[in-house]
């Protein structure tokens, strides 16, 4: 069998290997984009949940304040103790709101860290795929003298 034919088979094998590696990387990048979109959707969902919790807490505060004002008016109080209770309710609401914000920022930071880890994982996978491809190419190249010692019969 002429060596030129064997070299052509070897070259076509390298091309097929290159195409397979390129396709593997393309699919990995698509998967990373989908994962990143999912993480961004989770961040938006988390923000909406935090906003809804704040809204519900605000409604509860309004209801509590209304009840406190009505109770104070029914007792005929002049407002000293009712102002204290009102200020305490508003203060508690503000403290809860700060905690909700801190929790929200923590959730977002965690989700963004997952996105970064996903990107690093994809880059590692790409590097591994291309290193495997390079290693396969180097391994397919004949390095022995006998492989090229054909007395000039490349096409015979």
C-alpha positions as CSV (number, residue, x, y, z in Angstrom):
1,X,0.0,0.0,0.0
2,X,1.6,3.3,-1.0
3,X,2.5,5.6,1.8
4,X,0.7,8.6,0.2
5,X,-2.6,6.8,0.7
6,X,-1.8,6.1,4.3
7,X,-0.8,9.8,4.8
8,X,-4.1,10.9,3.2
9,X,-6.0,8.6,5.6
10,X,-4.1,10.0,8.5
11,X,-4.8,13.6,7.4
12,X,-8.5,12.9,6.9
13,X,-8.6,11.4,10.4
14,X,-7.1,14.6,11.7
15,X,-9.7,16.7,9.9
16,X,-12.5,14.5,11.3
17,X,-11.0,14.8,14.8
18,X,-10.7,18.6,14.4
19,X,-14.4,18.8,13.2
20,X,-15.5,16.7,16.2
21,X,-13.5,18.8,18.6
22,X,-14.9,22.0,17.1
23,X,-18.5,20.7,17.4
24,X,-18.0,19.5,20.9
25,X,-16.8,23.0,21.9
26,X,-19.7,24.7,20.0
27,X,-22.2,22.5,21.9
28,X,-20.5,23.3,25.2
29,X,-20.7,27.0,24.5
30,X,-24.4,26.7,23.7
31,X,-25.0,24.8,27.0
32,X,-23.1,27.5,28.8
33,X,-25.3,30.2,27.3
34,X,-28.5,28.3,28.3
35,X,-27.2,27.9,31.8
36,X,-26.2,31.6,32.0
37,X,-29.7,32.5,30.8
38,X,-31.2,30.3,33.5
39,X,-29.1,31.9,36.2
40,X,-30.1,35.4,35.0
41,X,-33.8,34.3,35.1
42,X,-33.2,33.0,38.7
43,X,-31.8,36.4,39.6
44,X,-34.8,38.2,38.2
45,X,-37.1,35.8,40.0
46,X,-35.3,36.4,43.2
47,X,-35.6,40.1,42.8
48,X,-39.3,39.9,42.1
49,X,-39.8,37.7,45.2
50,X,-38.0,40.2,47.3
51,X,-40.1,43.1,45.9
52,X,-43.2,41.1,46.6
53,X,-42.1,40.4,50.2
54,X,-41.5,44.1,50.7
55,X,-44.9,45.0,49.3
56,X,-46.6,42.5,51.6
57,X,-44.6,43.8,54.6
58,X,-45.7,47.4,53.6
59,X,-49.3,46.3,53.5
60,X,-49.0,44.7,56.9
61,X,-47.4,47.8,58.3
62,X,-50.2,50.0,57.0
63,X,-52.7,47.6,58.5
64,X,-50.9,47.6,61.8
65,X,-50.6,51.4,61.9
66,X,-54.3,51.7,61.1
67,X,-55.2,49.3,63.9
68,X,-53.0,51.2,66.3
69,X,-54.5,54.6,65.4
70,X,-58.0,53.2,65.7
71,X,-57.2,51.7,69.1
72,X,-55.6,54.9,70.3
73,X,-58.6,56.9,69.1
74,X,-61.1,54.5,70.8
75,X,-59.1,54.9,74.1
76,X,-59.1,58.6,73.7
77,X,-55.3,58.7,74.1
78,X,-53.4,61.8,73.4
79,X,-50.9,59.9,71.3
80,X,-47.8,59.6,73.6
81,X,-47.8,55.8,73.8
82,X,-49.4,55.4,70.4
83,X,-46.6,57.4,68.8
84,X,-44.0,55.2,70.5
85,X,-45.7,52.0,69.2
86,X,-46.0,53.6,65.7
87,X,-42.4,54.5,65.7
88,X,-41.5,51.0,66.9
89,X,-43.5,49.4,64.1
90,X,-41.9,51.6,61.4
91,X,-38.5,50.9,62.9
92,X,-39.1,47.1,62.8
93,X,-40.3,47.4,59.2
94,X,-37.2,49.3,58.2
95,X,-35.0,46.7,59.9
96,X,-36.8,43.9,58.2
97,X,-36.5,45.8,54.9
98,X,-32.7,46.0,55.4
99,X,-32.5,42.3,56.1
100,X,-34.5,41.5,53.0
101,X,-32.1,43.6,50.9
102,X,-29.1,42.0,52.4
103,X,-30.6,38.5,51.8
104,X,-31.4,39.5,48.2
105,X,-27.9,40.7,47.6
106,X,-26.5,37.5,49.0
107,X,-28.7,35.4,46.7
108,X,-27.6,37.4,43.7
109,X,-24.0,37.1,44.7
110,X,-24.4,33.3,45.0
111,X,-26.1,33.0,41.6
112,X,-23.5,35.2,39.9
113,X,-20.7,33.0,41.5
114,X,-22.4,30.0,40.0
115,X,-22.4,31.8,36.6
116,X,-18.7,32.5,36.9
117,X,-18.0,28.8,37.9
118,X,-20.0,27.7,34.9
119,X,-17.9,29.9,32.6
120,X,-14.6,28.6,34.1
121,X,-15.9,25.0,33.7
122,X,-16.6,25.6,30.0
123,X,-13.2,27.1,29.5
124,X,-11.6,24.2,31.2
125,X,-13.6,21.8,29.0
126,X,-12.5,23.7,25.8
127,X,-8.8,23.6,26.9
128,X,-9.0,19.9,27.6
129,X,-10.7,19.2,24.2
130,X,-8.1,21.2,22.3
131,X,-5.2,19.6,24.3
132,X,-6.6,16.1,23.5
133,X,-6.8,17.1,19.8
134,X,-3.2,18.4,19.8
135,X,-2.0,15.2,21.5
136,X,-3.8,13.1,19.0
137,X,-2.3,15.0,16.1
138,X,1.2,14.7,17.5
139,X,0.6,10.9,18.1
140,X,-0.5,10.4,14.5
141,X,2.6,11.9,13.1
142,X,5.2,9.1,12.5
143,X,8.4,9.7,14.2
144,X,10.4,6.6,13.3
145,X,13.0,6.7,10.4
146,X,11.4,3.5,9.0
147,X,8.1,5.4,8.4
148,X,9.7,7.7,6.0
149,X,12.4,5.4,4.5
150,X,10.5,4.2,1.4
151,X,13.2,4.8,-1.2
152,X,11.2,7.6,-2.7
153,X,8.1,5.5,-3.3
154,X,5.6,7.9,-2.0
155,X,3.1,7.4,-4.9
156,X,3.8,3.9,-6.1
